[in-house]
Amino acid sequence: MSRIVYVNGEYVPEEAAKISVFDRGFLFADAIYEVTSVLDGKLLDFEGHMRRLHRSLGELEMAEPCDDATLEAIHRELMTRNALREGLIYLQVTRGAADRDFLYPAEAVPSLVLFTQAKSLRTSPAAQAGVRIISAPDIRWGRRDIKTVQLLASAMAKMEAKKAGKDDVWMTEDGFVTEGSSNNAYIVTQDGTIVTRDLSNAILHGITRAAVLRCAREAQMKVEERPFTIEEARGAAEAFFTSASSFVMPVIEIDGTPVGSGAPGPVARRLREIYINTALESGS
Ligand code: PMP
């Protein structure tokens, strides 16, 4: 079934959507994006996603495509037009179209594209069973805090996991886990402390990460923000990852070693439930 997508001011069937071949998103990956989840017809963590969008735009000296109220209205219109109650809304801003040149063109007008993806997020078989991951060197650039569309390193990593019969990849640099191919990585130590890498340019500042850490601290769970190794993760009581599309996802195996009991652990399961309930209460 064809979706209605948004392209530069127009709502059109996906087959009719058009972007210039000179668009810098296409030529240079000169574009940033956000993915917001929709549950029970509500946008989750929308303000957080808008804050990060502005930060990414600012870091790349890219113009704002429009104000936040307009962006929110487009999200809601797409939900209505596509009858989306559960799934994802993808938003991409590019620097716009200009004759090919590495320097940012002064006159380019940003392109804005949004589309929906219907998806079952709450009752996911992966969340029930847990996922198996492998580790791989992080070959991405040094500004992973900017949410750009240059995702080929992550796509290559995910393909490697698929070929190995596994579900995802945690990436490592200088001996420590940076993050997952499209998520933030966590372990729970044998004494029950939740550990996740501290924020820097080495990782994306996950919106779900911020919300889940807030939930954990409110529930009196101990949280430490520091790097950890794959060896520490393999010996941990639990492991999990977070993202807007997976919420809290238990990891049950790392590089062939079962983590903890080899089944989704109590901390990950509890955090998933608290996060979903909290996000639904504050979502609209
Ligand atoms: N790290 C990377 C590399 C990601 O691609 C994502 C998801 N886009 C995340 C972390 C999680 O971020 P969020 O919780 O905002 O979806």
Residues whose N, C-alpha, C, O or C-beta is under 5 A from the ligand:
A	BS01	PMP	E179 G180 S181 S182 N183 N184 L204 H205 G206 I207 T208 R209 T242 S243 A244
